[in-house]
Amino acid sequence: MRILNVNKFFYLRGGSERYFFDLGRLLESRGHEVIPFSMRSDRNVPSTFEEYFVSEIDFRSQPGWLGRIRASVRVLYCLEARRRVRDLIARTNPQVGHLHNFAHQLSPSILGPMKDAGMHIVQTLHDYKLVCPTYRFYARDGICERCRGGRYLEAVRMRCNSGSWSASFVNALEMTLHHRVLRLYRHIDTFVAPSKFMRDKVVEFGIAPEKVTHLPYYLDLARFPESPAAGEYFVFAGRLSEEKGLLTLMRAMKDVRQLPLLVVGEGPMEPILKREADRMAPGTVKFLGHLDGGELRDTVARSRCVVVPSEWYENSPLAIYEAFALGRPVVASRIGGIPELVVHEHTGLLFEPGNAEDLAGSLARLADDAQMARSLGREARKRVEAVCDPEYHLAELGKIYGEAIQ
């Protein structure tokens, strides 16, 4: 089968890109032809199809009003992406289009040419962009579902996009145009939700339930050897942004003196977090910046546990899958799809989102009991072995793809 694999970034930027690349390799290993479509960038992995990729754009660095207007037009409807994907389809004749994250840089303008070519279109939902203008269900005052029922102007009122009225207005206009006027998302035949929470939430917001199926992510477990040791530090790995609950984690660490916290990642909250860490005892929190591949894997493998203190509706974090595969328990907030993975006192510990005292107590339990950490880690490894098998994942995708060409 020929599969058009679509994602706006063609380099490892986050969990969605990791799945995008891993899925492509898995499909190719089973004899399928995978054709990528993405955006050009100096950071991209080399591809023989790069001539069809759309030009690069960075929405945060557009100079002047003219640049911002051009960027806004691209978010609403990208004629370049429509033309280039049409030409790529004409050359390769794929039967299935598997979409990942494509909003803004590529835009739903690509859906029409795919459907015109008779392709069956599948999208894996890595975030909530399908039903939320800013993809997170998160506003300045925390969890937010104000746009329910298509009330997208609520995003403008709350200035949900970086506190900017104009950027939030573009997001609201984008959602109205794509969902209400052009109805572009009707071209997608199947939405794949990695968590049951995600599936239920998008159905709750109006997506037809028969179009949404639940399929967890998978892992190549050979790349994640189980580590039986209980290390001498906690680790957080991810984007340093407000919804990740990092201020709650900083407050918790003021009361946890047994083991330090290593923070892996970059993001807009880094200066704030470093100021908080400076107020603690030296060595309580250490910032390692961006780590990739083996460095990140080794850092997690040597930890006592991984901390996921999120305060937004996490979907199905790959950071949890990978921690489990390495035999590390996870201390995480009880929110979104997280409790589907972290079973309290079985594969990790759950605490109430935003509750620093509850989080501190959970971290202290594992800091004081290395045997408990090892036991939870062993169960975590067993769980990921049971639910994240690549062969099962491929078989389930095959059912979705198979329906496309019957």
C-alpha positions, 0 to 999 in steps of 0.5 A: 500500500502507498501511504501519504504520511503528513506532519508539519514538522519533519524533524524531531520536535516532540512526541507527535513527530516521534510517532510520525517518524516511528510509524513511517519506519514501521510501515516501511518495514512491512513492505508499504511505501510511505510518502512524506509531506511536510514543511521545509526546514534546515533541521529536517531529516533528508527526504527524496520528496522534499521538493514537494514540501511547503516553504518554511514559516515561523509565526513568531518572527513575522516582521511588520503588519504585512508579514503578520497578514501573510502569516494569517492568510496561510493559517486560514488557507495555504494555496501553496500547500494545496498545490504541492500536495496535489502535485505529490499525489499526482506523482505517487498515487497514494491510497491512504493519507495519514495525517498528524499535526498539520494545522497552521503551517500546512492548513486543512487546504490539503484535504480537498486534493486528497479527497479529490484523488479518492484517498481515504484520510486518517488523522491521529489526534495528538492534541485538541486542535480539532475542537479547540482554537489553541489546541490545549483546552487551557486559558489564563485561568486554567482548564477551559471549555468555553468554545463548546458549541462553536463559540470560538470568539471566547478564545478572543475574549480570553486571549488564549493564544499567547495573550494576544488579541490578534493571534487569538482572533485569527485562531477563532476565524480559522476554526469558523472558516474550516468547521462552519463555512468550508467544512473541510474536516468532513473530508477526514474519514477516521480520527484515531484517538490515542486515549479514551479521554481524547476520544470521548472529549472530541465526541462531546464537542460534536465529532461523530462518534462513528468517525473516532476510534481509540488506538494507543501509541506503541513503542519499539521496546528493543530501544528501551531496555528495562533498568532495574535500578532505583536512581537518586534523582527525579526527572521531568522531561518536556516543554517548559510551558505553563500548562505542564504544571511546573510551578506546582512541581517547583513548590513541591520540591521546596518540601522534598529534600531527599532527592534532587529534580533534573529538568530536561527541556526548553520553553517559555517558562525557563527563566521563571522556573530558574528564579524559583529554583534559585530560592531553594537549597543549592542542587535541589533543581538542575536544568539540563536543557534539551536532550535527545535520543540516547542522552534523554533515554539514559537520564530517564533510565537512571532516575528514581521516577519520572514526574508528569505534573500536567494541569491541562488535558494531557492526551497520552504522553509518550514520556509515560510510555517511554518511562514505563518501558525503561522500568521507571514509575511515573508520578503524575497528575490525575487529569486527561488521559494520564490515569489510563496509563498510570495506575495508582500504586501499581505503575506509579502514583497519581496526585491532584492537579495543581496540588503541590502538597499532594505531589510532594507527598508522592515524591517523598514516598518514592524518595524514601522507599527505593524498593517501592520504586523498583516494584512499581517500575517492574509493573510499569514495564509489564503494562507497556509490554501488554498494551504497546506492541507494534504488531498489535498497533499495525494490525489495528491500523491495517483494519483502518487502512483496509477499510479505505481500499475495499 
